[in-house]
Amino acid sequence: MSFARMLKRKKAQDPAPQAVQQIDLIDFLGPVKVFSHQNNPYAFLYPDDPADYLSPAPGERFELRVHDIDAAAALRSRIEGVLTGQALAERFDDFPHREAVLFDRLLKEPIMASNIHEMRTNAEAVVRARGSVLIGGLGIGMGAMAMARKAEVTEILILEKEPEIIALVGGQLQSEKIRVIEADVFTWHPTSGEVFDSVWIDIWNSTDARRYPDCYPQMAALRERYTPCLAPGGWLGVWQEAEALVNYYRSFSQAKIRRNSSP
């Protein structure tokens, strides 16, 4: 049953004013407060709010959106978190705020957004970035812009295979350190002798092995491919690699259980 139907049924059963019911509901779930980038716990890593430096831009397949998550949407997200057992998770959409989203119209899902989940899962790359940086996947450029703010980062090369994403986002990243080229991370080769102090690969929408069964094998292949591109003492990271590994082997276990339980 949808949340709207639940409220309608409750209203029909209880003659109390709707405003009183909303207050009780909010008290139960916790206050829905305005959440700005300044009081974001990861703001110290991401000084620039993507919702400020990116402007909405439509494309044929992809769309760059900048929109408000209002109090009603935030409350629905909070309720969803309670009902699904994720209430204690870091859910940036629990609070009213402005959000930048790169949306894939074909897959009908966001590729990247300026939410706490993305900030948290890119945080290690931002912290570790130094010297010459190679990034696989442009997204909304949030991690790259944060890295470019660091004095110890000298240059950032981003590989992005979708020219439409480069057109939507690339030109809006105002940093002389950042260079975006059209290239496929699975086939691109650095020039002879070129090495990087930091490499970060982030090209996946999700680590769900049921939807993306090749996710972890791709991660392992890219780690092997780009390790030789590291300078001595360099660092290479892959977005959500540990979680993808767990999901990958969990999918095998679940498939085995289904096979064994079938007649």
DRENNU-383114 format. One record per residue (C-alpha): z, x, y. Coordinates in steps of 0.25 Angstrom, whole numbers, plus 5000, padded with zeros to 4 digits. Layout:
// residues N
ZXY
...
END
This chain:
// residues 263
500050005000
499650055014
500750085024
500149975033
500249875022
501749915020
502049895034
501349765034
502149715022
503449765028
503149695041
502949565034
504249575026
505049615038
505049545051
505649665058
504849715070
503749815066
504349915076
505649915069
504949945055
504150065061
505450125067
506150105053
504950175046
504950285056
506450315055
506250315040
505050415040
505550495052
505150495067
503650505070
503650605081
502450665089
502150795083
501450895092
500851025088
501951095096
503051045087
502151075075
502951175066
501751255064
501351255079
501851405080
500651445071
499651345077
499851355092
498551285094
498451135090
497151105084
497250965090
497151035104
496051135102
495151055093
494250935098
493750825089
492350845084
491550765074
490650825064
489650765053
490650795042
491850855049
492650805060
493650875069
494750765073
495850775083
496750655083
498150605085
499050575073
499750455079
501150405076
500650295067
499850395059
500950495058
501950385053
500950345042
500850495038
502350495038
502450375029
501350435020
502250565018
503450485014
502650395004
501950514998
503250604998
502650705008
503550665020
504150805020
502850875020
502250935033
501450815038
500950845052
500350695052
501750645051
501850655066
500950615078
500050725082
498650775086
497850825074
496550905073
495850875060
494550925053
494050805045
492950805034
492250675034
491550705021
492850725013
493550625022
494750725024
495250825034
494950965032
496051015041
497050965052
498051015061
499250965053
500451035048
499951045034
498751125039
499651205048
500651235037
499551275027
498851365037
500051425042
500151555033
498751585037
499051575052
500251665050
499551775041
498351785049
498051915056
496852005060
495551955055
495651815049
494651745040
494851595038
494051505028
493951365033
493951325048
494651185048
495151155061
495451305064
496951285066
497351405058
496251495064
496751455078
498151485074
497751625069
496951655081
498151645089
498851755082
498651895089
498551965075
497351885072
496051955077
494951865072
494751745063
493451715055
493351575049
492451535038
491951385039
490851335030
490651195038
489851215051
490351085055
491751125055
491451245063
490751165073
491951065074
493051165074
492551305076
492151295091
493551235094
494351355090
494551435102
494851575098
494051705099
494651755086
494051635078
492651645072
492151535063
490951555054
490151455045
490451515031
490951465017
492251535013
491751534999
490451615002
490751695015
490751845014
491451935025
490552045031
490652175023
492052245025
492652125033
494052095030
495151995035
496652015038
496851865035
496051765027
496351615026
495551515018
495751365021
494551275017
495251165009
495551025013
496651015002
497151084989
497150954981
496551004968
496150864964
495250854976
494850994978
494951054964
494251184968
495251214979
496151314973
495051384965
494251404979
495551454985
495651564974
494251594975
494351614990
495551704989
494851794980
493551794989
494251825002
495351924997
494452044998
494152005013
495652035016
495952165024
497152245019
498352165020
497652045023
498051895019
497251785013
497751645012
497151515006
497551375012
498551305002
498251394991
499551384983
499451224984
498051224979
498451314967
499551214963
498551094965
497451164957
498351184945
499051054946
497650984945
497451064932
498751014927
498550874931
497150874924
497750924912
498850814911
497750714913
496950774902
498150774892
498550634896
497150574894
496850504880
END
